[in-house]
Amino acid sequence: MNIILLQPDDWLNDTTVVLADRRYRHLHDVLKVAVGDSLRVGLLGGQSGCGIVVALSDSEAHLEVKLTEPPPVRHPRDLILALPRPKMLRRVFRTVAEMGVSRVDVIHSARVEKSFWQSPLLRPDRINAALLAGLERAGDTVLPEVHLHPRFKPFVEDRLPELIATNTCWIAHPGADEALSGQVGEGLIMLGPEGGFVPFEVDLAQSVGALPVNLGARTLSVDTAVAAALSQSLAGTNS
């Protein structure tokens, strides 16, 4: 935990917050803070800065807070991701939060088992917990937006054209000649499930403007592909 994220209901007054949940336990059990210690803190969705421990008890910590720094710069590309296996979901959501992605659209695909959509890990509270863990690791304060689309064709035909009206969309496809690492500018990256998108899905995405690219010669697991695509995109945008 490289930043203590604060919620609006943590505030005792204009300058003091009270922590009595897992954040307090982290301060007490892991960091072993004492009165007078300085910590990096940030308001969820807002500025970050410094928190000074002014009081400690067996159940809570009081911090005097000063927030002066804007949130980190966002990742230049959003993500459209075929729903991964449930065991990968937490890692993937943590990664997109760590990388500063602003928006993630999770979509269905022919190679996605329909039962995956029933996973409790897709509950808003579970998604939020994974995203918060990523923010805490990265020292960020801004949660990515996550949107779920359990039908592929309606998403591509109705929603994708709106998303790419002013942006480029790249769809990862092993047979593509162009590499994602060579593309420049902001936009969206579309990543398939294990085994990739089927030809019909690639063709449909291309019909509304998506451009096929490859992530390299190796076959990657979904969670690795997410990290690779987001990292390659930074090289293409000088971020």
TORNULUM-670554 format. One record per residue (C-alpha): x, y, z; residue in three letters. Coordinates in steps of 0.1 Angstrom, whole numbers, plus 5000, padded with zeros to 4 digits. Each point is the difference from the previous one (the first is absolute). Layout:
REM TORNULUM-670554
+------+------+------+------+
|    X |    Y |    Z | resn |
+------+------+------+------+
|    X |    Y |    Z |  ALA |
...
+------+------+------+------+
REM end
This chain:
REM TORNULUM-670554
+------+------+------+------+
|    X |    Y |    Z | resn |
+------+------+------+------+
| 5000 | 5000 | 5000 |  MET |
| 5019 | 5031 | 4987 |  ASN |
| 4972 | 5024 | 5007 |  ILE |
| 4972 | 5002 | 5025 |  ILE |
| 4968 | 5006 | 4981 |  LEU |
| 4974 | 5022 | 5018 |  LEU |
| 4963 | 4999 | 4996 |  GLN |
| 4976 | 5030 | 5005 |  PRO |
| 4986 | 4985 | 5032 |  ASP |
| 5035 | 4997 | 5016 |  ASP |
| 5001 | 5037 | 5008 |  TRP |
| 4995 | 5011 | 5036 |  LEU |
| 5004 | 5036 | 4990 |  ASN |
| 5016 | 5020 | 4972 |  ASP |
| 5035 | 4988 | 5007 |  THR |
| 4997 | 4968 | 5020 |  THR |
| 4991 | 4964 | 4990 |  VAL |
| 4992 | 4970 | 5022 |  VAL |
| 5010 | 4965 | 4987 |  LEU |
| 4986 | 4970 | 5018 |  ALA |
| 4998 | 4972 | 4973 |  ASP |
| 5026 | 4981 | 4980 |  ARG |
| 5020 | 5032 | 4994 |  ARG |
| 5004 | 5004 | 5038 |  TYR |
| 5011 | 4964 | 5003 |  ARG |
| 5025 | 5005 | 4972 |  HIS |
| 5014 | 5031 | 5018 |  LEU |
| 5001 | 4982 | 5034 |  HIS |
| 5010 | 4964 | 4990 |  ASP |
| 5022 | 5005 | 4969 |  VAL |
| 5014 | 5036 | 5001 |  LEU |
| 4999 | 5001 | 5038 |  LYS |
| 4995 | 5038 | 5000 |  VAL |
| 5004 | 5023 | 5029 |  ALA |
| 4987 | 5034 | 5008 |  VAL |
| 5018 | 5025 | 4979 |  GLY |
| 5007 | 4977 | 4971 |  ASP |
| 4993 | 5013 | 4965 |  SER |
| 4982 | 4980 | 4974 |  LEU |
| 4990 | 5004 | 4964 |  ARG |
| 4962 | 5004 | 4997 |  VAL |
| 4975 | 5008 | 4973 |  GLY |
| 4963 | 5008 | 4997 |  LEU |
| 4984 | 4974 | 4977 |  LEU |
| 4993 | 5017 | 4967 |  GLY |
| 5020 | 5031 | 5011 |  GLY |
| 5033 | 5014 | 5012 |  GLN |
| 5027 | 4983 | 5020 |  SER |
| 5024 | 5013 | 5026 |  GLY |
| 5012 | 4994 | 5035 |  CYS |
| 4984 | 4987 | 5031 |  GLY |
| 5015 | 5004 | 5035 |  ILE |
| 4990 | 4975 | 5027 |  VAL |
| 4987 | 5021 | 5028 |  VAL |
| 4983 | 4974 | 5022 |  ALA |
| 5000 | 4962 | 5003 |  LEU |
| 4978 | 4976 | 5020 |  SER |
| 4994 | 4962 | 4999 |  ASP |
| 4973 | 5005 | 4974 |  SER |
| 5006 | 5031 | 4979 |  GLU |
| 5025 | 5026 | 4988 |  ALA |
| 4996 | 5037 | 4996 |  HIS |
| 5019 | 5017 | 4972 |  LEU |
| 5004 | 5037 | 4993 |  GLU |
| 4998 | 5003 | 4962 |  VAL |
| 5013 | 5024 | 4974 |  LYS |
| 4991 | 4993 | 4964 |  LEU |
| 5019 | 5020 | 4974 |  THR |
| 5009 | 4978 | 4971 |  GLU |
| 4979 | 4991 | 4970 |  PRO |
| 4993 | 4964 | 4990 |  PRO |
| 5027 | 4984 | 4978 |  PRO |
| 4996 | 5003 | 4962 |  VAL |
| 4976 | 4974 | 4986 |  ARG |
| 5011 | 4972 | 4976 |  HIS |
| 4995 | 5013 | 4964 |  PRO |
| 4980 | 4969 | 4989 |  ARG |
| 4968 | 4984 | 5013 |  ASP |
| 4994 | 4963 | 4999 |  LEU |
| 4974 | 4977 | 4985 |  ILE |
| 5005 | 4966 | 5015 |  LEU |
| 4982 | 4967 | 4993 |  ALA |
| 4990 | 4986 | 5034 |  LEU |
| 5030 | 4980 | 5015 |  PRO |
| 4997 | 4968 | 5020 |  ARG |
| 4988 | 5009 | 5035 |  PRO |
| 5033 | 4991 | 5016 |  LYS |
| 5017 | 5027 | 4980 |  MET |
| 4974 | 5028 | 5006 |  LEU |
| 5015 | 5014 | 5032 |  ARG |
| 5035 | 5002 | 4984 |  ARG |
| 4987 | 5016 | 4969 |  VAL |
| 4980 | 5027 | 5018 |  PHE |
| 5030 | 5007 | 5023 |  ARG |
| 5022 | 5004 | 4969 |  THR |
| 4978 | 5024 | 4982 |  VAL |
| 4997 | 5021 | 5032 |  ALA |
| 5038 | 4999 | 5005 |  GLU |
| 5006 | 5012 | 4964 |  MET |
| 4976 | 5029 | 5003 |  GLY |
| 4974 | 4989 | 4975 |  VAL |
| 4969 | 5022 | 5000 |  SER |
| 4974 | 4976 | 4985 |  ARG |
| 4997 | 4962 | 4996 |  VAL |
| 4972 | 4985 | 4980 |  ASP |
| 4997 | 4963 | 5008 |  VAL |
| 4983 | 4981 | 4971 |  ILE |
| 4988 | 4965 | 4990 |  HIS |
| 5017 | 4980 | 4973 |  SER |
| 4995 | 4966 | 4984 |  ALA |
| 5028 | 4984 | 5020 |  ARG |
| 4987 | 5014 | 5033 |  VAL |
| 4980 | 4975 | 5020 |  GLU |
| 4965 | 5014 | 5008 |  LYS |
| 5004 | 4988 | 5036 |  SER |
| 5028 | 5025 | 5005 |  PHE |
| 4974 | 5028 | 5001 |  TRP |
| 4985 | 4985 | 5031 |  GLN |
| 5033 | 5003 | 5020 |  SER |
| 4996 | 5019 | 5033 |  PRO |
| 5032 | 5018 | 4991 |  LEU |
| 4980 | 5021 | 4976 |  LEU |
| 4979 | 5014 | 5028 |  ARG |
| 5006 | 5038 | 5003 |  PRO |
| 5015 | 4997 | 5035 |  ASP |
| 5025 | 4973 | 4989 |  ARG |
| 5010 | 5020 | 4969 |  ILE |
| 5004 | 5031 | 5021 |  ASN |
| 5022 | 4981 | 5026 |  ALA |
| 5024 | 4988 | 4972 |  ALA |
| 5002 | 5035 | 4985 |  LEU |
| 5007 | 5015 | 5034 |  LEU |
| 5028 | 4976 | 5005 |  ALA |
| 5015 | 5011 | 4967 |  GLY |
| 4997 | 5037 | 5009 |  LEU |
| 5016 | 4993 | 5034 |  GLU |
| 5029 | 4983 | 4984 |  ARG |
| 5006 | 5027 | 4974 |  ALA |
| 4994 | 5030 | 5022 |  GLY |
| 4970 | 5011 | 4979 |  ASP |
| 4966 | 5014 | 5011 |  THR |
| 4978 | 4997 | 4968 |  VAL |
| 4980 | 4968 | 4995 |  LEU |
| 4996 | 4987 | 4965 |  PRO |
| 4965 | 4998 | 4987 |  GLU |
| 4989 | 4964 | 4994 |  VAL |
| 4971 | 4992 | 4977 |  HIS |
| 4987 | 4964 | 4994 |  LEU |
| 4986 | 4990 | 4966 |  HIS |
| 4988 | 4963 | 5000 |  PRO |
| 4992 | 5000 | 4963 |  ARG |
| 5028 | 5005 | 4974 |  PHE |
| 4981 | 5010 | 4968 |  LYS |
| 4978 | 5027 | 5015 |  PRO |
| 5031 | 5015 | 5017 |  PHE |
| 5020 | 5001 | 4968 |  VAL |
| 4972 | 5012 | 4977 |  GLU |
| 4984 | 5025 | 5024 |  ASP |
| 5025 | 5011 | 5026 |  ARG |
| 5034 | 4997 | 4984 |  LEU |
| 4994 | 5025 | 4972 |  PRO |
| 4992 | 5026 | 5027 |  GLU |
| 5031 | 4992 | 5020 |  LEU |
| 5023 | 5003 | 4969 |  ILE |
| 4983 | 5030 | 4983 |  ALA |
| 5029 | 5022 | 5010 |  THR |
| 5026 | 4973 | 5009 |  ASN |
| 5019 | 4971 | 4984 |  THR |
| 4991 | 4965 | 5010 |  CYS |
| 5025 | 4972 | 4997 |  TRP |
| 4989 | 4964 | 5002 |  ILE |
| 5026 | 4975 | 5010 |  ALA |
| 5003 | 4971 | 4975 |  HIS |
| 5029 | 4976 | 4996 |  PRO |
| 4999 | 5001 | 4962 |  GLY |
| 5002 | 5038 | 4997 |  ALA |
| 5030 | 5014 | 4982 |  ASP |
| 5002 | 5032 | 5020 |  GLU |
| 5013 | 5000 | 5036 |  ALA |
| 4982 | 5019 | 5028 |  LEU |
| 5034 | 5012 | 5012 |  SER |
| 5003 | 5020 | 4967 |  GLY |
| 4967 | 5018 | 5003 |  GLN |
| 4999 | 5036 | 5012 |  VAL |
| 4973 | 5022 | 5016 |  GLY |
| 4972 | 4995 | 5025 |  GLU |
| 4972 | 4975 | 4995 |  GLY |
| 4987 | 4966 | 5011 |  LEU |
| 5015 | 4966 | 5001 |  ILE |
| 4977 | 4969 | 4994 |  MET |
| 5013 | 4968 | 5015 |  LEU |
| 4984 | 4966 | 4995 |  GLY |
| 4997 | 4970 | 5023 |  PRO |
| 5023 | 4970 | 5002 |  GLU |
| 5002 | 4988 | 4964 |  GLY |
| 4993 | 5034 | 4987 |  GLY |
| 4970 | 5014 | 4982 |  PHE |
| 4984 | 4978 | 4973 |  VAL |
| 5002 | 5012 | 4964 |  PRO |
| 4964 | 5012 | 5000 |  PHE |
| 5007 | 5022 | 5030 |  GLU |
| 5032 | 5015 | 4984 |  VAL |
| 4981 | 5007 | 4968 |  ASP |
| 4971 | 5016 | 5018 |  LEU |
| 5023 | 5022 | 5020 |  ALA |
| 5019 | 5010 | 4969 |  GLN |
| 4967 | 5009 | 4982 |  SER |
| 4994 | 5028 | 5025 |  VAL |
| 5036 | 5013 | 4999 |  GLY |
| 5022 | 4978 | 5023 |  ALA |
| 5035 | 4995 | 4987 |  LEU |
| 5017 | 4965 | 5005 |  PRO |
| 5034 | 5000 | 5017 |  VAL |
| 5021 | 4973 | 5017 |  ASN |
| 5017 | 5001 | 5034 |  LEU |
| 5030 | 4981 | 4988 |  GLY |
| 5009 | 4964 | 4991 |  ALA |
| 4993 | 4984 | 5033 |  ARG |
| 4966 | 4986 | 5011 |  THR |
| 4991 | 5017 | 5033 |  LEU |
| 4975 | 4993 | 5027 |  SER |
| 4973 | 5026 | 5004 |  VAL |
| 5014 | 5017 | 5031 |  ASP |
| 5035 | 5002 | 4984 |  THR |
| 4985 | 5013 | 4967 |  ALA |
| 4983 | 5028 | 5019 |  VAL |
| 5032 | 5011 | 5016 |  ALA |
| 5019 | 4996 | 4967 |  ALA |
| 4975 | 5020 | 4980 |  ALA |
| 4998 | 5028 | 5025 |  LEU |
| 5038 | 5002 | 5003 |  SER |
| 5005 | 5000 | 4962 |  GLN |
| 4975 | 5028 | 4997 |  SER |
| 5020 | 5022 | 5023 |  LEU |
| 5029 | 4997 | 4976 |  ALA |
| 4978 | 5010 | 4971 |  GLY |
| 4987 | 5032 | 5018 |  THR |
| 5032 | 5012 | 5017 |  ASN |
| 4982 | 4998 | 5034 |  SER |
+------+------+------+------+
REM end
